[in-house]
Amino acid sequence: MLYTVSRSPYHDDFNAMLGLVSDADDVLLMQNGVLLGINDNRYLAELIRTGVGVYALQEDLAARGLVEQISDRVQVIDYKGFVSLTAKHPQNFGW
């Protein structure tokens, strides 16, 4: 499943999402959800421990001035990459 995270982890029930994801899933950070991908974010460390693939939209990182602060554990993609993730995962869940 593809989980799309569009809100800050500080304004969401992040622990609920952690209980749902598995290593077969991918998580796409978009809009304010890209805050989850910042270096040394404790939420990101917890998410990575689940084994999911973590991606962030380049355009949303750039719009927030976060390109240089994103963790190297997060794969930065463009909208074409977003389309590829949705093709890979027929089911998705917006968080």
A tleap script that builds the chain and sets N, CA, C and O, in Angstrom:
source leaprc.protein.ff14SB
mol = sequence {
  NMET LEU TYR THR VAL SER ARG SER PRO TYR
  HIE ASP ASP PHE ASN ALA MET LEU GLY LEU
  VAL SER ASP ALA ASP ASP VAL LEU LEU MET
  GLN ASN GLY VAL LEU LEU GLY ILE ASN ASP
  ASN ARG TYR LEU ALA GLU LEU ILE ARG THR
  GLY VAL GLY VAL TYR ALA LEU GLN GLU ASP
  LEU ALA ALA ARG GLY LEU VAL GLU GLN ILE
  SER ASP ARG VAL GLN VAL ILE ASP TYR LYS
  GLY PHE VAL SER LEU THR ALA LYS HIE PRO
  GLN ASN PHE GLY CTRP
}
set mol.1.N position { 0.845 -1.170 0.000 }
set mol.1.CA position { 0.000 0.000 0.000 }
set mol.1.C position { 0.897 1.241 0.000 }
set mol.1.O position { 1.994 1.234 0.557 }
set mol.2.N position { 0.409 2.286 -0.627 }
set mol.2.CA position { 1.084 3.574 -0.618 }
set mol.2.C position { 0.369 4.478 0.378 }
set mol.2.O position { -0.833 4.717 0.264 }
set mol.3.N position { 1.112 4.973 1.343 }
set mol.3.CA position { 0.584 5.943 2.296 }
set mol.3.C position { 1.095 7.317 1.887 }
set mol.3.O position { 2.303 7.517 1.751 }
set mol.4.N position { 0.190 8.258 1.693 }
set mol.4.CA position { 0.592 9.623 1.380 }
set mol.4.C position { 0.388 10.466 2.634 }
set mol.4.O position { -0.703 10.507 3.201 }
set mol.5.N position { 1.441 11.125 3.048 }
set mol.5.CA position { 1.411 11.943 4.265 }
set mol.5.C position { 1.494 13.395 3.842 }
set mol.5.O position { 2.513 13.833 3.309 }
set mol.6.N position { 0.424 14.146 4.078 }
set mol.6.CA position { 0.389 15.537 3.641 }
set mol.6.C position { 0.353 16.530 4.802 }
set mol.6.O position { 0.343 17.742 4.588 }
set mol.7.N position { 0.335 16.015 6.019 }
set mol.7.CA position { 0.326 16.906 7.183 }
set mol.7.C position { 1.556 16.642 8.046 }
set mol.7.O position { 2.133 15.555 8.022 }
set mol.8.N position { 1.935 17.643 8.792 }
set mol.8.CA position { 3.076 17.525 9.687 }
set mol.8.C position { 2.851 16.394 10.681 }
set mol.8.O position { 1.726 16.202 11.141 }
set mol.9.N position { 3.890 15.643 11.021 }
set mol.9.CA position { 3.729 14.573 12.018 }
set mol.9.C position { 3.369 15.132 13.386 }
set mol.9.O position { 2.889 14.396 14.249 }
set mol.10.N position { 3.593 16.413 13.590 }
set mol.10.CA position { 3.268 17.051 14.863 }
set mol.10.C position { 1.785 17.393 14.970 }
set mol.10.O position { 1.305 17.758 16.044 }
set mol.11.N position { 1.059 17.276 13.856 }
set mol.11.CA position { -0.382 17.563 13.841 }
set mol.11.C position { -1.196 16.337 13.453 }
set mol.11.O position { -2.328 16.470 12.987 }
set mol.12.N position { -0.650 15.176 13.636 }
set mol.12.CA position { -1.297 13.943 13.213 }
set mol.12.C position { -1.097 12.874 14.276 }
set mol.12.O position { -0.241 13.016 15.150 }
set mol.13.N position { -1.872 11.821 14.207 }
set mol.13.CA position { -1.673 10.678 15.094 }
set mol.13.C position { -0.676 9.752 14.415 }
set mol.13.O position { -1.047 8.732 13.835 }
set mol.14.N position { 0.571 10.118 14.497 }
set mol.14.CA position { 1.620 9.398 13.799 }
set mol.14.C position { 1.739 7.954 14.286 }
set mol.14.O position { 2.008 7.056 13.489 }
set mol.15.N position { 1.544 7.725 15.570 }
set mol.15.CA position { 1.646 6.366 16.112 }
set mol.15.C position { 0.619 5.427 15.494 }
set mol.15.O position { 0.888 4.235 15.341 }
set mol.16.N position { -0.538 5.936 15.143 }
set mol.16.CA position { -1.556 5.102 14.486 }
set mol.16.C position { -1.057 4.632 13.126 }
set mol.16.O position { -1.263 3.478 12.749 }
set mol.17.N position { -0.398 5.527 12.390 }
set mol.17.CA position { 0.132 5.129 11.092 }
set mol.17.C position { 1.240 4.089 11.260 }
set mol.17.O position { 1.322 3.143 10.477 }
set mol.18.N position { 2.084 4.254 12.265 }
set mol.18.CA position { 3.148 3.281 12.503 }
set mol.18.C position { 2.590 1.883 12.731 }
set mol.18.O position { 3.219 0.890 12.364 }
set mol.19.N position { 1.427 1.809 13.326 }
set mol.19.CA position { 0.800 0.515 13.571 }
set mol.19.C position { 0.237 -0.136 12.317 }
set mol.19.O position { -0.065 -1.329 12.319 }
set mol.20.N position { 0.096 0.633 11.253 }
set mol.20.CA position { -0.489 0.119 10.017 }
set mol.20.C position { 0.524 -0.301 8.965 }
set mol.20.O position { 0.274 -1.239 8.208 }
set mol.21.N position { 1.656 0.373 8.906 }
set mol.21.CA position { 2.603 0.152 7.812 }
set mol.21.C position { 3.407 -1.130 8.007 }
set mol.21.O position { 3.627 -1.597 9.125 }
set mol.22.N position { 3.841 -1.684 6.858 }
set mol.22.CA position { 4.708 -2.867 6.885 }
set mol.22.C position { 5.835 -2.661 5.887 }
set mol.22.O position { 5.854 -1.673 5.153 }
set mol.23.N position { 6.770 -3.594 5.864 }
set mol.23.CA position { 7.909 -3.451 4.970 }
set mol.23.C position { 7.545 -3.613 3.491 }
set mol.23.O position { 8.390 -3.398 2.621 }
set mol.24.N position { 6.304 -3.986 3.202 }
set mol.24.CA position { 5.841 -4.082 1.810 }
set mol.24.C position { 5.257 -2.758 1.322 }
set mol.24.O position { 4.897 -2.636 0.151 }
set mol.25.N position { 5.161 -1.770 2.207 }
set mol.25.CA position { 4.525 -0.493 1.897 }
set mol.25.C position { 5.555 0.577 1.566 }
set mol.25.O position { 6.747 0.436 1.841 }
set mol.26.N position { 5.050 1.657 0.963 }
set mol.26.CA position { 5.837 2.859 0.737 }
set mol.26.C position { 5.082 4.037 1.319 }
set mol.26.O position { 3.853 4.036 1.374 }
set mol.27.N position { 5.829 5.046 1.756 }
set mol.27.CA position { 5.256 6.269 2.310 }
set mol.27.C position { 5.768 7.433 1.485 }
set mol.27.O position { 6.975 7.596 1.307 }
set mol.28.N position { 4.846 8.242 0.982 }
set mol.28.CA position { 5.204 9.433 0.215 }
set mol.28.C position { 4.884 10.665 1.049 }
set mol.28.O position { 3.745 10.873 1.467 }
set mol.29.N position { 5.909 11.478 1.283 }
set mol.29.CA position { 5.755 12.728 2.020 }
set mol.29.C position { 5.501 13.843 1.019 }
set mol.29.O position { 6.256 14.026 0.064 }
set mol.30.N position { 4.422 14.586 1.253 }
set mol.30.CA position { 4.052 15.672 0.358 }
set mol.30.C position { 3.473 16.818 1.170 }
set mol.30.O position { 3.139 16.643 2.341 }
set mol.31.N position { 3.353 17.969 0.567 }
set mol.31.CA position { 2.860 19.169 1.235 }
set mol.31.C position { 3.597 19.329 2.568 }
set mol.31.O position { 4.824 19.229 2.586 }
set mol.32.N position { 2.899 19.574 3.688 }
set mol.32.CA position { 3.579 19.736 4.974 }
set mol.32.C position { 4.080 18.414 5.548 }
set mol.32.O position { 4.804 18.409 6.544 }
set mol.33.N position { 3.707 17.306 4.939 }
set mol.33.CA position { 4.207 16.013 5.367 }
set mol.33.C position { 5.703 15.865 5.156 }
set mol.33.O position { 6.323 14.994 5.766 }
set mol.34.N position { 6.305 16.705 4.294 }
set mol.34.CA position { 7.749 16.621 4.068 }
set mol.34.C position { 8.534 16.947 5.337 }
set mol.34.O position { 9.718 16.621 5.431 }
set mol.35.N position { 7.894 17.581 6.303 }
set mol.35.CA position { 8.569 17.868 7.574 }
set mol.35.C position { 9.017 16.585 8.267 }
set mol.35.O position { 9.975 16.589 9.040 }
set mol.36.N position { 8.326 15.505 7.989 }
set mol.36.CA position { 8.683 14.209 8.562 }
set mol.36.C position { 10.052 13.736 8.083 }
set mol.36.O position { 10.704 12.956 8.777 }
set mol.37.N position { 10.499 14.187 6.923 }
set mol.37.CA position { 11.745 13.725 6.333 }
set mol.37.C position { 12.987 14.503 6.714 }
set mol.37.O position { 14.068 14.225 6.195 }
set mol.38.N position { 12.860 15.466 7.603 }
set mol.38.CA position { 14.003 16.288 8.004 }
set mol.38.C position { 14.988 15.453 8.826 }
set mol.38.O position { 14.583 14.589 9.604 }
set mol.39.N position { 16.271 15.716 8.648 }
set mol.39.CA position { 17.323 15.039 9.415 }
set mol.39.C position { 17.032 15.062 10.906 }
set mol.39.O position { 16.528 16.051 11.437 }
set mol.40.N position { 17.354 13.963 11.576 }
set mol.40.CA position { 17.250 13.824 13.035 }
set mol.40.C position { 15.829 13.961 13.573 }
set mol.40.O position { 15.642 14.299 14.741 }
set mol.41.N position { 14.831 13.703 12.738 }
set mol.41.CA position { 13.448 13.726 13.195 }
set mol.41.C position { 13.144 12.368 13.837 }
set mol.41.O position { 13.302 11.332 13.190 }
set mol.42.N position { 12.718 12.364 15.077 }
set mol.42.CA position { 12.478 11.092 15.775 }
set mol.42.C position { 11.373 10.284 15.112 }
set mol.42.O position { 11.407 9.054 15.147 }
set mol.43.N position { 10.403 10.945 14.515 }
set mol.43.CA position { 9.329 10.238 13.825 }
set mol.43.C position { 9.861 9.501 12.594 }
set mol.43.O position { 9.435 8.387 12.292 }
set mol.44.N position { 10.792 10.137 11.894 }
set mol.44.CA position { 11.380 9.497 10.718 }
set mol.44.C position { 12.131 8.240 11.124 }
set mol.44.O position { 12.022 7.212 10.456 }
set mol.45.N position { 12.884 8.307 12.200 }
set mol.45.CA position { 13.632 7.132 12.666 }
set mol.45.C position { 12.678 5.982 12.983 }
set mol.45.O position { 12.970 4.832 12.657 }
set mol.46.N position { 11.557 6.276 13.606 }
set mol.46.CA position { 10.561 5.246 13.916 }
set mol.46.C position { 9.969 4.659 12.639 }
set mol.46.O position { 9.763 3.449 12.546 }
set mol.47.N position { 9.699 5.509 11.662 }
set mol.47.CA position { 9.129 5.056 10.397 }
set mol.47.C position { 10.110 4.160 9.642 }
set mol.47.O position { 9.713 3.130 9.096 }
set mol.48.N position { 11.357 4.534 9.608 }
set mol.48.CA position { 12.370 3.756 8.895 }
set mol.48.C position { 12.527 2.370 9.525 }
set mol.48.O position { 12.758 1.389 8.818 }
set mol.49.N position { 12.403 2.291 10.841 }
set mol.49.CA position { 12.514 0.995 11.528 }
set mol.49.C position { 11.444 0.002 11.083 }
set mol.49.O position { 11.630 -1.204 11.249 }
set mol.50.N position { 10.339 0.469 10.525 }
set mol.50.CA position { 9.277 -0.431 10.064 }
set mol.50.C position { 9.661 -1.124 8.761 }
set mol.50.O position { 9.052 -2.130 8.397 }
set mol.51.N position { 10.662 -0.600 8.056 }
set mol.51.CA position { 11.094 -1.194 6.797 }
set mol.51.C position { 10.418 -0.639 5.562 }
set mol.51.O position { 10.668 -1.132 4.462 }
set mol.52.N position { 9.566 0.372 5.700 }
set mol.52.CA position { 8.885 0.959 4.542 }
set mol.52.C position { 9.873 1.773 3.709 }
set mol.52.O position { 10.914 2.208 4.201 }
set mol.53.N position { 9.525 1.968 2.445 }
set mol.53.CA position { 10.257 2.899 1.605 }
set mol.53.C position { 9.714 4.293 1.871 }
set mol.53.O position { 8.499 4.480 1.924 }
set mol.54.N position { 10.590 5.273 2.037 }
set mol.54.CA position { 10.158 6.642 2.347 }
set mol.54.C position { 10.595 7.555 1.209 }
set mol.54.O position { 11.769 7.591 0.841 }
set mol.55.N position { 9.645 8.284 0.664 }
set mol.55.CA position { 9.861 9.182 -0.474 }
set mol.55.C position { 9.323 10.568 -0.120 }
set mol.55.O position { 8.424 10.699 0.710 }
set mol.56.N position { 9.873 11.587 -0.750 }
set mol.56.CA position { 9.383 12.958 -0.570 }
set mol.56.C position { 9.356 13.650 -1.923 }
set mol.56.O position { 10.235 13.444 -2.759 }
set mol.57.N position { 8.337 14.471 -2.123 }
set mol.57.CA position { 8.216 15.221 -3.380 }
set mol.57.C position { 9.174 16.412 -3.395 }
set mol.57.O position { 9.140 17.270 -2.513 }
set mol.58.N position { 10.015 16.440 -4.406 }
set mol.58.CA position { 11.001 17.497 -4.583 }
set mol.58.C position { 10.349 18.882 -4.568 }
set mol.58.O position { 10.855 19.797 -3.919 }
set mol.59.N position { 9.252 19.038 -5.266 }
set mol.59.CA position { 8.594 20.336 -5.378 }
set mol.59.C position { 8.140 20.867 -4.020 }
set mol.59.O position { 8.237 22.066 -3.757 }
set mol.60.N position { 7.644 19.978 -3.156 }
set mol.60.CA position { 7.184 20.408 -1.835 }
set mol.60.C position { 8.352 20.719 -0.908 }
set mol.60.O position { 8.260 21.620 -0.074 }
set mol.61.N position { 9.445 19.982 -1.048 }
set mol.61.CA position { 10.651 20.305 -0.282 }
set mol.61.C position { 11.182 21.677 -0.678 }
set mol.61.O position { 11.518 22.491 0.181 }
set mol.62.N position { 11.256 21.928 -1.980 }
set mol.62.CA position { 11.770 23.204 -2.484 }
set mol.62.C position { 10.881 24.365 -2.047 }
set mol.62.O position { 11.383 25.425 -1.673 }
set mol.63.N position { 9.577 24.172 -2.091 }
set mol.63.CA position { 8.648 25.235 -1.715 }
set mol.63.C position { 8.797 25.630 -0.245 }
set mol.63.O position { 8.474 26.758 0.129 }
set mol.64.N position { 9.282 24.714 0.584 }
set mol.64.CA position { 9.435 24.973 2.007 }
set mol.64.C position { 10.893 25.226 2.401 }
set mol.64.O position { 11.199 25.396 3.581 }
set mol.65.N position { 11.788 25.249 1.411 }
set mol.65.CA position { 13.198 25.505 1.686 }
set mol.65.C position { 13.871 24.393 2.470 }
set mol.65.O position { 14.779 24.655 3.259 }
set mol.66.N position { 13.437 23.148 2.262 }
set mol.66.CA position { 13.940 22.022 3.055 }
set mol.66.C position { 14.840 21.058 2.284 }
set mol.66.O position { 15.224 20.020 2.824 }
set mol.67.N position { 15.182 21.372 1.048 }
set mol.67.CA position { 15.944 20.443 0.215 }
set mol.67.C position { 17.250 20.043 0.899 }
set mol.67.O position { 17.622 18.870 0.864 }
set mol.68.N position { 17.941 20.977 1.509 }
set mol.68.CA position { 19.234 20.695 2.139 }
set mol.68.C position { 19.096 20.018 3.496 }
set mol.68.O position { 20.082 19.517 4.036 }
set mol.69.N position { 17.893 19.994 4.052 }
set mol.69.CA position { 17.699 19.430 5.384 }
set mol.69.C position { 17.102 18.025 5.373 }
set mol.69.O position { 16.904 17.430 6.432 }
set mol.70.N position { 16.815 17.495 4.195 }
set mol.70.CA position { 16.146 16.196 4.104 }
set mol.70.C position { 17.144 15.075 4.410 }
set mol.70.O position { 18.306 15.141 4.010 }
set mol.71.N position { 16.688 14.071 5.105 }
set mol.71.CA position { 17.526 12.931 5.468 }
set mol.71.C position { 17.949 12.150 4.232 }
set mol.71.O position { 17.208 12.074 3.253 }
set mol.72.N position { 19.139 11.574 4.282 }
set mol.72.CA position { 19.586 10.738 3.170 }
set mol.72.C position { 18.863 9.399 3.146 }
set mol.72.O position { 19.064 8.611 2.222 }
set mol.73.N position { 18.034 9.126 4.134 }
set mol.73.CA position { 17.216 7.907 4.179 }
set mol.73.C position { 15.904 8.082 3.415 }
set mol.73.O position { 15.144 7.129 3.245 }
set mol.74.N position { 15.646 9.312 2.955 }
set mol.74.CA position { 14.430 9.636 2.210 }
set mol.74.C position { 14.812 9.826 0.747 }
set mol.74.O position { 15.722 10.590 0.426 }
set mol.75.N position { 14.113 9.128 -0.130 }
set mol.75.CA position { 14.365 9.270 -1.564 }
set mol.75.C position { 13.517 10.418 -2.099 }
set mol.75.O position { 12.292 10.398 -1.987 }
set mol.76.N position { 14.162 11.400 -2.670 }
set mol.76.CA position { 13.468 12.570 -3.225 }
set mol.76.C position { 13.053 12.249 -4.652 }
set mol.76.O position { 13.867 11.819 -5.469 }
set mol.77.N position { 11.761 12.467 -4.940 }
set mol.77.CA position { 11.217 12.162 -6.265 }
set mol.77.C position { 10.431 13.349 -6.800 }
set mol.77.O position { 10.070 14.261 -6.055 }
set mol.78.N position { 10.172 13.323 -8.103 }
set mol.78.CA position { 9.331 14.333 -8.736 }
set mol.78.C position { 7.943 13.729 -8.980 }
set mol.78.O position { 7.652 12.625 -8.520 }
set mol.79.N position { 7.099 14.454 -9.701 }
set mol.79.CA position { 5.734 13.963 -9.932 }
set mol.79.C position { 5.708 12.692 -10.779 }
set mol.79.O position { 4.804 11.870 -10.634 }
set mol.80.N position { 6.682 12.529 -11.651 }
set mol.80.CA position { 6.769 11.295 -12.426 }
set mol.80.C position { 7.024 10.103 -11.488 }
set mol.80.O position { 6.465 9.023 -11.680 }
set mol.81.N position { 7.864 10.312 -10.483 }
set mol.81.CA position { 8.099 9.284 -9.475 }
set mol.81.C position { 6.853 8.994 -8.658 }
set mol.81.O position { 6.609 7.850 -8.272 }
set mol.82.N position { 6.067 10.021 -8.396 }
set mol.82.CA position { 4.794 9.863 -7.688 }
set mol.82.C position { 3.857 8.963 -8.492 }
set mol.82.O position { 3.203 8.081 -7.934 }
set mol.83.N position { 3.796 9.187 -9.789 }
set mol.83.CA position { 2.962 8.355 -10.657 }
set mol.83.C position { 3.448 6.904 -10.621 }
set mol.83.O position { 2.640 5.976 -10.582 }
set mol.84.N position { 4.755 6.714 -10.634 }
set mol.84.CA position { 5.311 5.357 -10.566 }
set mol.84.C position { 4.921 4.658 -9.267 }
set mol.84.O position { 4.602 3.469 -9.274 }
set mol.85.N position { 4.945 5.388 -8.155 }
set mol.85.CA position { 4.533 4.796 -6.879 }
set mol.85.C position { 3.056 4.407 -6.884 }
set mol.85.O position { 2.687 3.363 -6.347 }
set mol.86.N position { 2.216 5.240 -7.486 }
set mol.86.CA position { 0.789 4.902 -7.529 }
set mol.86.C position { 0.533 3.712 -8.447 }
set mol.86.O position { -0.403 2.946 -8.218 }
set mol.87.N position { 1.350 3.549 -9.476 }
set mol.87.CA position { 1.214 2.371 -10.345 }
set mol.87.C position { 1.685 1.111 -9.613 }
set mol.87.O position { 1.116 0.034 -9.795 }
set mol.88.N position { 2.709 1.247 -8.800 }
set mol.88.CA position { 3.236 0.122 -8.020 }
set mol.88.C position { 2.241 -0.347 -6.958 }
set mol.88.O position { 2.131 -1.541 -6.678 }
set mol.89.N position { 1.516 0.616 -6.369 }
set mol.89.CA position { 0.582 0.325 -5.276 }
set mol.89.C position { -0.838 0.701 -5.703 }
set mol.89.O position { -1.208 1.871 -5.616 }
set mol.90.N position { -1.632 -0.252 -6.158 }
set mol.90.CA position { -2.996 0.063 -6.556 }
set mol.90.C position { -3.849 0.633 -5.419 }
set mol.90.O position { -4.812 1.360 -5.665 }
set mol.91.N position { -3.494 0.305 -4.188 }
set mol.91.CA position { -4.228 0.835 -3.036 }
set mol.91.C position { -3.390 1.925 -2.383 }
set mol.91.O position { -2.174 1.797 -2.244 }
set mol.92.N position { -4.064 2.998 -1.986 }
set mol.92.CA position { -3.348 4.027 -1.236 }
set mol.92.C position { -4.228 4.573 -0.132 }
set mol.92.O position { -5.452 4.435 -0.152 }
set mol.93.N position { -3.580 5.187 0.819 }
set mol.93.CA position { -4.258 5.733 1.983 }
set mol.93.C position { -3.650 7.098 2.283 }
set mol.93.O position { -2.444 7.218 2.500 }
set mol.94.N position { -4.492 8.119 2.293 }
set mol.94.CA position { -4.046 9.481 2.597 }
set mol.94.C position { -4.018 9.714 4.084 }
set mol.94.O position { -4.999 9.458 4.781 }
set mol.95.N position { -2.891 10.201 4.575 }
set mol.95.CA position { -2.738 10.415 5.999 }
set mol.95.C position { -2.583 11.873 6.289 }
set mol.95.O position { -2.440 12.260 7.449 }
savepdb mol mol.pdb
quit
